[in-house]
Amino acid sequence: MSSRALPPRATSPGIAAPAEPTHRNACPALPDPSEPTAHREVWRGLRARRLALAIPSLVTAGGIAWLAALAYPAGVSPLAWAVLCLFGLVMAWQAFTACQYAYGLIATLVGDRAKSLLERRSEAGTGAAEAVPAGAGRTAAVMAIHAEDAVAVFARLRVMARSLAQVGTDEIDIFVLSDTRDGAIAAVEEHEYARIQAWASSDPALPRIRYRRRTENIGRKAGNIGEFCRTYGGEYAFMIVLDADSLMTGATMARLVRLMHESPRTGLIQTVSYAAGRDTLFARIQQFAVRLYAPLALRCLETWQGPEGSYWGHNAILRVEAFAEHAQLPRLPGREPLGGEILCHDIVEGALMVRAGWEVRLLPELGGTWEEMPTNLVDLLGRERRWCQGNLQHLRVLPWTGLHAASRWHFLVGILSYGVLPLWVAFLGLAAWQAARTGDLGLLAYGLTGSGLAAHGLAALSVTVLALPKLLSLGYVLASPERRASFGGTRSLLASAVLEQAIWVILWPVLTLFTAGAVMATFFGRVVRWETQDRDDRQVSWGEAFRLQADAVVVGALIALALVLVGNVWLALWLAPLALALVTSPAQSVWTSRADLGRLARARGLFLNADDTAQAPELTELAQIRGLPVPHGTIPGAHHAPVRPASREPAIWLAADEA
């Protein structure tokens, strides 16, 4: 395919928000509260679900603040007032987090009554029903890339193409939409495209695979997808959006198309893609933790948001005409980093779809979708810097007219998730200063060292709020033999959970300090550049770790020196793990980036998840194509699905990992 340049977007200078739609295509999604009977009942139920999360969160946060004020009255001290206020704010966020997990557990136990009609349809879609229904229209599965490892990208495409062929549908085409600027990388992309075309031509059952590279990268990924909609959107009813590291089974793609066809009010369906396929110790810990802790939070999210969901930018299906008409983005007014092109564009696009009257749904248990994640601490911190700026930009999106309250709350949660981290740093610093002056740890110890009924109540409530998300998630898995088996059994699960928590205690100070710095840097005008992500198992060198984390080492050393000078033994013992974590942060980056340690942990039955114990054929096939280790016979209790025969694999793919 020839390269196509994206035409300039017709946007007036200084525009604050996309214009209100002049009409709505197809069927509007969200019922008007003024409409009678059934529609009013839907809205009443949705409001009740949201109040069931909001009220316990506010009550818990208020209870913590009240007990803290009783146990440690601020009096007339400005320092004490600052510590008390900061404690109330950070613990209010923790209370909201804990209530989400409790809410998610209750919604899970309630079962079908808490699930949407779309979810129930999804769970019923198995076997022959997974075929794309007649008359649904064509679907484009588009993968937007920018200076990626082309060999890895086309390996994933080959797996997805073969999976689609096994489903037996010819209604889904695959597109690679390149924004690569580097000529050498682009040449590799074109070479890999020629190879996959040669492979696909040998089997008529395989889907059509197309490639194009833009000559002008206007709008980054959002502009790339927008250009596709304008150029090819008329040929397709639906679009499955994939990232460069996405993998989705053919059965899941077909099921998404069927669900969109059967739900004319739905404009977008977001799936949950779990991280998989990486072997560094850091990646294996994160893959385990997300599998363990995400389900309850996702169930909470799906239950309270209903049809006013959010879009995460990949592993989702959307209605092309509705998306093209309503989800085009303006430039934000003002200078970067808070102005200019919208970095975290996906959530904004989802909000615009909801504003236009379309349902945006989340399917947390669909399955068959994966992505990859940063494989070391250094790369994760780099991604957090980009996400931080993107979420803080939404401060200028919040005032847009016509947005639904749920969409504004999605924006606000993203902003607060980063904004709370500088508050944590400020609280720990001021509370430590107060403890050094008074000799009493006070709120720094969450009331654990205090006396009196209020202090004991504060300690109990604070510890509960901090521990509840992980305890509920662990208890939920332990309650089911099937769920325990997916993590390698009870012993493996418990050992992995304990080790993960110990490692998290060490990683949390580093992540918090770095991200708090990113928040402040954004407000002081530091702009994040559009950088290529390294998605492979990459071991961090000592030089790189010390260069990028020198500030954490310095802060940790200063904390240690201050503790020695203060001479308060209890304060030193309480903050010693914090200082140690910061001082040793380069070592954390180096050691946890080792793939041999990750593979050793897997062989010992540690940090296992469902993608290890019951690996999908698509993941196994992708590992084989890329020459990565396939964990057959190394995982206790693993039951792997059979690998599809590779008789159709031409010789040109055998050395793909060497390109």
JOWOJO-V399208 format. One record per pair of residues at least 12 apart in sequence whose C-alpha atoms are under 10 Angstrom apart, sorted by sequence separation. I is the first residue (numbers start at 0). J is the second residue. If there is no record, write none. Layout:
I:J
I:J
//
This chain:
29:41
30:42
68:80
71:83
160:172
196:208
255:267
256:268
274:286
275:287
328:340
329:341
397:409
430:442
431:443
442:454
445:457
446:458
447:459
477:489
559:571
562:574
619:631
29:42
160:173
175:188
195:208
196:209
213:226
239:252
255:268
273:286
274:287
328:341
394:407
397:410
430:443
431:444
441:454
445:458
446:459
476:489
558:571
562:575
142:156
159:173
195:209
224:238
255:269
273:287
393:407
396:410
397:411
429:443
430:444
444:458
445:459
446:460
447:461
68:83
255:270
274:289
275:290
427:442
428:443
442:457
445:460
446:461
447:462
477:492
559:574
614:629
67:83
68:84
140:156
192:208
211:227
224:240
239:255
273:289
274:290
328:344
393:409
394:410
426:442
427:443
442:458
445:461
446:462
476:492
477:493
558:574
559:575
562:578
614:630
67:84
156:173
175:192
192:209
193:210
239:256
273:290
327:344
328:345
393:410
394:411
426:443
444:461
445:462
558:575
614:631
156:174
192:210
237:255
238:256
326:344
392:410
393:411
559:577
560:578
611:629
612:630
64:83
67:86
68:87
140:159
156:175
192:211
237:256
251:270
326:345
328:347
391:410
473:492
558:577
559:578
611:630
612:631
623:642
64:84
67:87
236:256
273:293
327:347
328:348
390:410
391:411
393:413
394:414
473:493
555:575
558:578
559:579
611:631
619:639
189:210
326:347
327:348
390:411
393:414
555:576
557:578
558:579
612:633
619:640
620:641
624:645
64:86
65:87
153:175
188:210
189:211
220:242
237:259
271:293
326:348
390:412
391:413
392:414
555:577
556:578
611:633
612:634
619:641
620:642
623:645
63:86
64:87
152:175
188:211
189:212
236:259
237:260
271:294
325:348
326:349
328:351
390:413
391:414
473:496
555:578
556:579
558:581
559:582
611:634
612:635
613:636
614:637
616:639
617:640
619:642
620:643
63:87
64:88
188:212
236:260
325:349
326:350
327:351
389:413
390:414
391:415
554:578
555:579
558:582
611:635
612:636
613:637
614:638
615:639
616:640
618:642
619:643
620:644
624:648
62:87
247:272
325:350
326:351
327:352
389:414
390:415
391:416
553:578
555:580
556:581
557:582
611:636
612:637
613:638
614:639
615:640
616:641
617:642
620:645
61:87
64:90
246:272
271:297
322:348
325:351
326:352
387:413
388:414
390:416
391:417
470:496
552:578
555:581
556:582
611:637
612:638
613:639
614:640
615:641
616:642
617:643
60:87
63:90
64:91
185:212
245:272
246:273
322:349
324:351
325:352
326:353
386:413
387:414
390:417
391:418
469:496
551:578
552:579
554:581
555:582
556:583
607:634
610:637
611:638
612:639
613:640
614:641
615:642
616:643
625:652
626:653
60:88
63:91
239:267
245:273
324:352
325:353
326:354
390:418
552:580
553:581
554:582
555:583
602:630
607:635
609:637
611:639
612:640
614:642
624:652
625:653
626:654
60:89
61:90
62:91
237:266
238:267
239:268
240:269
245:274
246:275
322:351
323:352
325:354
326:355
387:416
388:417
551:580
552:581
553:582
555:584
601:630
604:633
605:634
608:637
609:638
610:639
624:653
625:654
626:655
627:656
60:90
61:91
147:177
237:267
239:269
244:274
245:275
322:352
325:355
387:417
551:581
552:582
598:628
602:632
603:633
604:634
605:635
607:637
623:653
624:654
625:655
626:656
59:90
60:91
63:94
138:169
139:170
140:171
141:172
142:173
143:174
144:175
145:176
146:177
147:178
312:343
321:352
324:355
325:356
386:417
387:418
469:500
550:581
551:582
552:583
602:633
603:634
604:635
624:655
625:656
626:657
59:91
60:92
62:94
137:169
138:170
139:171
140:172
141:173
142:174
143:175
144:176
145:177
146:178
147:179
180:212
311:343
312:344
313:345
317:349
325:357
549:581
550:582
551:583
552:584
598:630
601:633
602:634
603:635
604:636
624:656
625:657
58:91
60:93
61:94
130:163
137:170
138:171
139:172
140:173
141:174
142:175
143:176
144:177
145:178
146:179
172:205
173:206
174:207
175:208
176:209
177:210
178:211
179:212
180:213
311:344
312:345
322:355
548:581
549:582
551:584
552:585
601:634
602:635
604:637
623:656
57:91
59:93
60:94
136:170
137:171
138:172
139:173
140:174
141:175
142:176
143:177
144:178
145:179
146:180
169:203
171:205
172:206
173:207
174:208
175:209
176:210
177:211
178:212
179:213
180:214
310:344
311:345
312:346
321:355
383:417
548:582
550:584
551:585
599:633
600:634
601:635
56:91
57:92
59:94
60:95
131:166
135:170
136:171
137:172
138:173
139:174
140:175
141:176
142:177
143:178
144:179
145:180
146:181
149:184
153:188
169:204
171:206
172:207
173:208
174:209
175:210
176:211
177:212
178:213
179:214
180:215
310:345
311:346
312:347
317:352
321:356
322:357
513:548
548:583
549:584
598:633
56:92
58:94
59:95
130:166
131:167
132:168
143:179
145:181
146:182
148:184
149:185
152:188
168:204
169:205
170:206
171:207
172:208
173:209
174:210
175:211
176:212
177:213
178:214
179:215
180:216
309:345
310:346
311:347
312:348
321:357
548:584
549:585
56:93
57:94
58:95
129:166
130:167
131:168
133:170
146:183
147:184
149:186
150:187
154:191
167:204
168:205
169:206
170:207
171:208
172:209
173:210
174:211
175:212
176:213
177:214
178:215
179:216
309:346
310:347
311:348
312:349
513:550
548:585
56:94
57:95
59:97
129:167
130:168
131:169
132:170
146:184
147:185
149:187
150:188
153:191
157:195
161:199
164:202
166:204
167:205
168:206
169:207
178:216
268:306
308:346
309:347
310:348
311:349
512:550
513:551
545:583
547:585
55:94
56:95
59:98
127:166
129:168
130:169
131:170
145:184
146:185
148:187
149:188
152:191
153:192
156:195
157:196
160:199
164:203
165:204
167:206
177:216
178:217
267:306
269:308
309:348
310:349
318:357
509:548
512:551
545:584
546:585
55:95
56:96
126:166
130:170
131:171
145:185
147:187
148:188
149:189
150:190
151:191
164:204
165:205
266:306
268:308
269:309
270:310
271:311
309:349
310:350
544:584
545:585
548:588
54:95
56:97
57:98
147:188
149:190
150:191
153:194
154:195
157:198
161:202
163:204
164:205
178:219
265:306
267:308
268:309
269:310
270:311
272:313
308:349
309:350
510:551
544:585
545:586
53:95
55:97
56:98
146:188
149:191
150:192
153:195
157:199
163:205
164:206
178:220
264:306
267:309
268:310
269:311
271:313
272:314
307:349
308:350
310:352
317:359
343:385
509:551
512:554
543:585
544:586
52:95
55:98
56:99
149:192
161:204
162:205
163:206
177:220
267:310
269:312
270:313
271:314
272:315
307:350
309:352
342:385
343:386
508:551
509:552
542:585
544:587
545:588
54:98
55:99
160:204
161:205
162:206
176:220
178:222
269:313
270:314
271:315
308:352
309:353
342:386
343:387
346:390
541:585
544:588
545:589
53:98
160:205
161:206
178:223
269:314
270:315
307:352
308:353
315:360
342:387
343:388
344:389
540:585
541:586
543:588
544:589
52:98
53:99
55:101
159:205
160:206
177:223
268:314
269:315
270:316
307:353
315:361
342:388
343:389
344:390
347:393
354:400
355:401
509:555
539:585
540:586
543:589
51:98
52:99
55:102
159:206
160:207
176:223
268:315
269:316
306:353
307:354
315:362
341:388
342:389
343:390
346:393
354:401
355:402
356:403
508:555
539:586
541:588
542:589
157:205
160:208
176:224
267:315
268:316
269:317
341:389
342:390
343:391
344:392
353:401
354:402
355:403
539:587
540:588
541:589
52:101
157:206
267:316
268:317
307:356
309:358
310:359
340:389
341:390
342:391
343:392
344:393
347:396
353:402
354:403
539:588
540:589
541:590
52:102
176:226
266:316
267:317
268:318
306:356
307:357
308:358
309:359
310:360
342:392
343:393
347:397
351:401
352:402
353:403
354:404
538:588
539:589
540:590
51:102
52:103
157:208
176:227
266:317
267:318
306:357
307:358
308:359
309:360
310:361
337:388
341:392
342:393
350:401
351:402
538:589
539:590
156:208
265:317
266:318
267:319
306:358
307:359
308:360
309:361
336:388
337:389
340:392
341:393
350:402
351:403
353:405
354:406
537:589
538:590
539:591
540:592
174:227
265:318
266:319
305:358
306:359
307:360
308:361
315:368
335:388
336:389
337:390
339:392
350:403
353:406
538:591
539:592
48:102
266:320
267:321
305:359
306:360
307:361
314:368
337:391
338:392
350:404
538:592
539:593
263:318
266:321
267:322
304:359
305:360
306:361
314:369
336:391
337:392
338:393
341:396
347:402
350:405
351:406
537:592
538:593
265:321
266:322
304:360
305:361
314:370
336:392
337:393
338:394
350:406
536:592
537:593
538:594
259:316
304:361
313:370
335:392
337:394
338:395
349:406
350:407
536:593
537:594
48:106
258:316
259:317
260:318
337:395
536:594
259:318
301:360
302:361
347:406
350:409
255:315
256:316
301:361
346:406
347:407
350:410
255:316
256:317
300:361
301:362
331:392
252:314
255:317
256:318
301:363
331:393
333:395
347:409
172:235
252:315
298:361
300:363
332:395
346:409
347:410
171:235
252:316
297:361
298:362
299:363
331:395
346:410
48:113
170:235
173:238
297:362
298:363
331:396
171:237
172:238
173:239
174:240
175:241
177:243
297:363
298:364
141:208
145:212
171:238
172:239
174:241
176:243
247:314
296:363
297:364
346:413
139:207
140:208
141:209
142:210
144:212
171:239
175:243
245:313
246:314
295:363
508:576
509:577
139:208
141:210
143:212
244:313
245:314
294:363
508:577
512:581
242:312
243:313
293:363
294:364
507:577
508:578
145:216
241:312
242:313
505:576
506:577
508:579
509:580
510:581
240:312
241:313
242:314
504:576
505:577
508:580
509:581
240:313
241:314
504:577
505:578
507:580
508:581
509:582
145:219
239:313
240:314
241:315
505:579
506:580
507:581
509:583
510:584
144:219
145:220
239:314
240:315
241:316
505:580
506:581
509:584
143:219
144:220
239:315
240:316
504:580
505:581
508:584
509:585
143:220
238:315
239:316
240:317
506:583
143:221
171:249
238:316
239:317
502:580
505:583
506:584
509:587
144:223
237:316
238:317
239:318
505:584
143:223
237:317
238:318
239:319
269:349
143:224
168:249
171:252
236:317
237:318
238:319
506:587
142:224
166:248
167:249
168:250
171:253
236:318
237:319
238:320
267:349
505:587
506:588
141:224
165:248
166:249
167:250
170:253
235:318
236:319
237:320
266:349
163:247
165:249
166:250
235:319
236:320
237:321
238:322
424:508
162:247
163:248
164:249
165:250
166:251
168:253
171:256
234:319
235:320
236:321
237:322
267:352
286:371
423:508
502:587
141:227
159:245
162:248
163:249
164:250
166:252
167:253
170:256
232:318
233:319
266:352
267:353
286:372
156:243
159:246
160:247
161:248
162:249
163:250
166:253
232:319
233:320
265:352
266:353
285:372
424:511
155:243
158:246
159:247
160:248
161:249
162:250
163:251
231:319
232:320
265:353
285:373
423:511
424:512
155:244
156:245
158:247
159:248
160:249
162:251
163:252
266:355
282:371
285:374
423:512
502:591
152:242
153:243
155:245
156:246
158:248
159:249
162:252
163:253
229:319
232:322
266:356
267:357
268:358
269:359
270:360
271:361
282:372
284:374
285:375
420:510
421:511
425:515
152:243
155:246
156:247
158:249
159:250
221:312
228:319
229:320
232:323
265:356
266:357
267:358
268:359
269:360
270:361
271:362
272:363
282:373
283:374
420:511
421:512
424:515
139:231
151:243
152:244
155:247
220:312
227:319
228:320
264:356
265:357
266:358
267:359
268:360
269:361
270:362
271:363
272:364
281:373
282:374
419:511
420:512
421:513
423:515
424:516
139:232
151:244
152:245
159:252
264:357
265:358
266:359
267:360
268:361
269:362
270:363
271:364
272:365
273:366
275:368
276:369
281:374
282:375
420:513
421:514
422:515
138:232
149:243
152:246
225:319
228:322
229:323
263:357
264:358
265:359
266:360
267:361
268:362
269:363
270:364
271:365
272:366
273:367
274:368
275:369
276:370
277:371
279:373
280:374
281:375
282:376
417:511
420:514
421:515
139:234
148:243
228:323
229:324
263:358
264:359
265:360
270:365
271:366
272:367
273:368
274:369
275:370
276:371
277:372
279:374
280:375
281:376
420:515
421:516
138:234
139:235
147:243
148:244
227:323
228:324
262:358
269:365
270:366
271:367
272:368
273:369
274:370
275:371
276:372
277:373
278:374
279:375
307:403
309:405
418:514
419:515
420:516
421:517
137:234
138:235
139:236
140:237
141:238
142:239
143:240
144:241
145:242
146:243
147:244
225:322
226:323
270:367
271:368
272:369
273:370
274:371
275:372
277:374
282:379
307:404
308:405
309:406
417:514
418:515
420:517
421:518
136:234
137:235
138:236
139:237
140:238
141:239
142:240
143:241
144:242
145:243
225:323
270:368
271:369
272:370
273:371
274:372
281:379
307:405
308:406
417:515
420:518
421:519
136:235
137:236
138:237
139:238
140:239
141:240
142:241
143:242
144:243
224:323
270:369
271:370
272:371
273:372
274:373
306:405
307:406
419:518
135:235
136:236
137:237
138:238
139:239
140:240
141:241
142:242
143:243
144:244
305:405
309:409
417:517
418:518
135:236
136:237
137:238
138:239
139:240
140:241
141:242
142:243
143:244
225:326
304:405
308:409
309:410
417:518
418:519
135:237
141:243
142:244
225:327
303:405
304:406
307:409
142:245
225:328
304:408
414:518
221:326
222:327
304:409
495:600
221:327
222:328
499:605
140:247
221:328
255:362
498:605
499:606
498:606
495:604
496:605
218:328
255:365
494:604
495:605
496:606
218:329
254:365
494:605
495:606
140:252
218:330
491:603
492:604
493:605
494:606
495:607
491:604
492:605
493:606
138:252
251:365
490:604
491:605
492:606
138:253
251:366
252:367
490:605
491:606
492:607
250:366
251:367
252:368
488:604
491:607
492:608
250:367
251:368
487:604
138:256
222:340
248:366
249:367
486:604
487:605
130:249
131:250
137:256
221:340
247:366
248:367
249:368
486:605
487:606
488:607
129:249
130:250
136:256
221:341
247:367
248:368
486:606
487:607
129:250
130:251
131:252
132:253
135:256
218:339
219:340
221:342
246:367
247:368
248:369
448:569
486:607
487:608
128:250
129:251
130:252
131:253
132:254
135:257
218:340
219:341
220:342
221:343
222:344
246:368
247:369
485:607
486:608
487:609
129:252
130:253
131:254
135:258
217:340
218:341
219:342
220:343
221:344
245:368
246:369
247:370
484:607
485:608
486:609
126:250
129:253
130:254
131:255
132:256
133:257
135:259
136:260
218:342
220:344
221:345
245:369
246:370
484:608
485:609
486:610
487:611
488:612
125:250
128:253
129:254
131:256
132:257
135:260
219:344
220:345
244:369
245:370
246:371
483:608
484:609
485:610
486:611
487:612
124:250
125:251
128:254
129:255
130:256
131:257
132:258
134:260
135:261
218:344
244:370
245:371
435:561
444:570
482:608
483:609
485:611
486:612
487:613
124:251
129:256
130:257
131:258
133:260
221:348
241:368
243:370
244:371
383:510
387:514
391:518
431:558
435:562
438:565
440:567
443:570
482:609
485:612
486:613
129:257
132:260
242:370
243:371
244:372
386:514
387:515
390:518
438:566
439:567
484:612
485:613
124:253
125:254
128:257
129:258
131:260
132:261
241:370
242:371
380:509
384:513
388:517
392:521
432:561
436:565
438:567
440:569
444:573
484:613
121:251
124:254
376:506
380:510
383:513
384:514
387:517
388:518
391:521
428:558
435:565
438:568
439:569
440:570
443:573
444:574
124:255
379:510
383:514
384:515
386:517
387:518
391:522
431:562
434:565
435:566
436:567
438:569
439:570
443:574
122:254
381:513
384:516
385:517
388:520
389:521
435:567
438:570
121:254
124:257
376:509
380:513
381:514
384:517
388:521
432:565
434:567
440:573
120:254
121:255
124:258
376:510
380:514
383:517
384:518
387:521
388:522
434:569
435:570
121:257
381:517
384:520
385:521
434:570
435:571
120:257
121:258
380:517
384:521
388:525
120:258
388:526
389:527
388:527
431:570
118:258
387:527
431:571
117:258
120:261
385:526
386:527
117:259
120:262
384:526
385:527
431:573
384:527
385:528
431:574
117:261
385:529
491:635
117:262
385:530
116:262
381:527
427:574
487:634
488:635
117:265
382:530
487:635
488:636
381:530
486:635
487:636
488:637
382:532
486:636
487:637
117:268
381:532
484:635
485:636
486:637
484:636
485:637
484:637
485:638
378:532
484:638
378:533
378:534
375:533
373:532
374:533
375:534
378:537
372:532
373:533
374:534
375:535
372:533
373:534
374:535
375:536
377:538
378:539
372:534
373:535
374:536
375:537
377:539
371:534
372:535
373:536
374:537
375:538
376:539
371:535
372:536
373:537
374:538
375:539
374:539
377:543
377:544
380:547
376:544
143:313
377:547
142:313
377:548
141:313
142:314
296:468
141:314
295:468
2:176
140:314
2:177
140:315
293:468
140:316
292:468
293:469
295:471
296:472
139:316
292:469
295:472
138:316
291:469
292:470
294:472
138:317
292:471
293:472
138:318
139:319
292:472
295:475
138:319
288:469
291:472
292:473
294:475
290:472
291:473
294:476
118:301
292:475
114:298
291:475
292:476
336:520
337:521
113:298
291:476
336:521
337:522
342:527
113:299
115:301
335:521
336:522
107:294
114:301
115:302
335:522
336:523
337:524
342:529
107:295
113:301
114:302
336:524
337:525
106:295
113:302
117:306
335:524
336:525
337:526
103:293
104:294
105:295
113:303
115:305
334:524
335:525
336:526
103:294
104:295
107:298
114:305
115:306
291:482
335:526
336:527
100:292
103:295
104:296
106:298
107:299
113:305
334:526
335:527
336:528
100:293
102:295
103:296
105:298
106:299
100:294
101:295
102:296
103:297
104:298
105:299
100:295
101:296
103:298
104:299
106:301
107:302
290:485
291:486
99:295
100:296
102:298
103:299
106:302
290:486
99:296
100:297
102:299
103:300
106:303
98:296
99:297
100:298
101:299
102:300
103:301
97:296
99:298
100:299
103:302
287:486
96:296
99:299
100:300
102:302
103:303
98:299
99:300
102:303
291:492
99:303
287:492
291:496
288:495
2:210
3:211
4:212
5:213
7:215
287:495
288:496
376:584
377:585
0:209
1:210
2:211
3:212
4:213
5:214
6:215
8:217
287:496
376:585
0:210
1:211
2:212
3:213
4:214
5:215
7:217
8:218
377:587
378:588
0:211
1:212
2:213
3:214
4:215
5:216
6:217
7:218
284:495
288:499
376:587
377:588
0:212
1:213
2:214
3:215
4:216
5:217
284:496
287:499
288:500
375:587
376:588
377:589
2:215
4:217
5:218
375:588
376:589
8:222
284:498
285:499
375:589
376:590
7:222
284:499
375:590
376:591
377:592
6:222
284:500
375:591
376:592
5:222
8:225
374:591
375:592
5:223
8:226
284:502
285:503
374:592
375:593
4:223
7:226
284:503
373:592
374:593
375:594
5:225
6:226
374:594
5:226
281:502
4:226
5:227
3:226
6:229
3:227
5:229
5:230
3:230
28:262
30:264
28:263
29:264
26:262
27:263
28:264
29:265
26:263
27:264
28:265
25:263
26:264
27:265
28:266
25:264
26:265
27:266
25:265
26:266
122:362
25:266
121:362
369:610
118:360
122:364
117:360
118:361
119:362
121:364
122:365
117:361
118:362
121:365
115:360
117:362
118:363
115:361
118:364
52:299
115:362
118:365
114:362
367:615
368:617
369:618
49:299
53:303
367:617
48:299
49:300
52:303
367:618
51:303
49:302
50:303
48:302
49:303
282:536
48:303
49:304
281:536
47:303
48:304
49:305
279:535
280:536
45:302
46:303
48:305
277:534
278:535
279:536
45:303
46:304
277:535
278:536
279:537
44:303
45:304
276:535
277:536
278:537
279:538
45:305
276:536
277:537
44:305
45:306
42:305
41:305
29:305
30:306
29:306
28:306
29:307
28:307
243:532
244:534
243:534
25:320
24:320
25:321
24:321
23:321
24:324
23:324
24:325
22:324
23:325
22:325
20:324
21:325
20:325
19:325
281:587
18:325
281:588
284:591
17:325
281:589
283:591
17:326
18:327
281:590
282:591
17:327
219:529
280:590
281:591
282:592
16:327
17:328
18:329
279:590
280:591
281:592
282:593
283:594
16:328
17:329
279:591
280:592
281:593
282:594
16:329
17:330
279:592
280:593
281:594
283:596
284:597
15:329
16:330
278:592
279:593
280:594
283:597
14:329
15:330
16:331
278:593
279:594
280:595
281:596
282:597
283:598
291:606
13:329
14:330
15:331
16:332
278:594
279:595
280:596
281:597
284:600
12:329
13:330
14:331
15:332
277:594
278:595
279:596
280:597
283:600
290:607
291:608
10:328
11:329
12:330
13:331
14:332
15:333
278:596
279:597
280:598
283:601
287:605
288:606
290:608
291:609
8:327
10:329
11:330
12:331
13:332
278:597
279:598
280:599
287:606
288:607
289:608
290:609
8:328
9:329
10:330
12:332
13:333
92:412
277:597
278:598
279:599
280:600
286:606
287:607
288:608
290:610
8:329
277:598
278:599
279:600
280:601
284:605
285:606
286:607
287:608
8:330
278:600
283:605
284:606
286:608
287:609
92:415
278:601
283:606
284:607
287:610
28:352
29:353
92:416
282:606
283:607
286:610
287:611
28:353
29:354
31:356
283:608
13:339
27:353
28:354
29:355
30:356
93:419
280:606
28:355
29:356
30:357
92:419
27:355
28:356
29:357
30:358
91:419
27:356
28:357
29:358
90:419
26:356
27:357
28:358
29:359
89:419
20:351
24:355
25:356
26:357
27:358
28:359
88:419
89:420
19:351
23:355
24:356
25:357
26:358
89:421
22:355
23:356
24:357
89:422
90:423
275:608
17:351
20:354
21:355
23:357
85:419
88:422
89:423
275:609
276:610
16:351
19:354
20:355
88:423
275:610
276:611
19:355
20:356
86:422
274:610
275:611
85:422
86:423
89:426
273:610
84:422
85:423
88:426
85:424
86:425
87:426
275:614
85:425
86:426
85:426
86:427
84:426
85:427
276:618
82:425
83:426
275:618
276:619
81:425
82:426
85:429
86:430
81:426
82:427
85:430
276:621
277:622
82:428
83:429
276:622
82:429
83:430
81:429
82:430
81:430
82:431
278:627
79:429
82:432
277:627
278:628
78:429
79:430
82:433
276:627
78:430
179:531
276:628
276:629
78:432
79:433
78:433
90:445
49:405
86:442
86:443
83:441
82:441
83:442
86:445
82:442
82:443
79:441
79:442
104:468
94:460
97:463
98:464
101:467
94:461
97:464
100:467
101:468
104:471
108:475
248:615
93:461
96:464
97:465
100:468
103:471
104:472
107:475
248:616
249:617
94:463
95:464
96:465
97:466
98:467
99:468
100:469
103:472
248:617
71:441
94:464
97:467
98:468
100:470
101:471
104:474
247:617
248:618
70:441
71:442
90:461
93:464
94:465
96:467
97:468
100:471
101:472
104:475
246:617
247:618
70:442
92:464
93:465
96:468
97:469
100:472
246:618
91:464
93:466
94:467
67:441
68:442
90:464
93:467
94:468
97:471
67:442
71:446
90:465
93:468
246:621
70:446
67:445
71:449
16:395
67:446
70:449
15:395
16:396
66:446
70:450
15:396
19:400
70:451
16:398
17:399
18:400
19:401
63:445
69:451
70:452
71:453
15:398
16:399
17:400
18:401
69:452
70:453
71:454
148:531
151:534
15:399
16:400
69:453
70:454
145:529
146:530
147:531
148:532
151:535
15:400
16:401
68:453
69:454
70:455
145:530
146:531
147:532
148:533
66:452
67:453
68:454
70:456
145:531
146:532
147:533
148:534
66:453
67:454
70:457
144:531
145:532
147:534
148:535
65:453
66:454
69:457
66:455
67:456
68:457
63:453
66:456
67:457
66:457
67:458
65:457
66:458
63:456
64:457
62:456
63:457
66:460
67:461
62:457
63:458
63:459
63:460
62:460
63:461
62:461
60:460
59:460
60:461
63:464
59:461
60:464
59:464
202:647
201:647
201:648
199:647
201:649
198:647
198:648
198:649
197:649
198:650
198:651
162:616
195:649
197:651
198:652
162:617
194:649
161:617
195:651
194:651
195:652
158:616
159:617
194:652
158:617
158:618
191:651
158:619
191:652
155:617
158:620
159:621
155:618
157:620
158:621
157:621
191:655
155:620
156:621
154:620
155:621
158:624
154:621
155:622
157:624
191:658
154:622
154:623
155:624
151:621
154:624
155:625
154:625
187:658
151:624
150:624
151:625
150:625
162:643
161:643
161:647
154:652
154:655
150:652
153:655
154:656
150:654
151:655
150:655
151:656
149:655
150:656
150:657
151:658
150:658
149:658
148:658
//
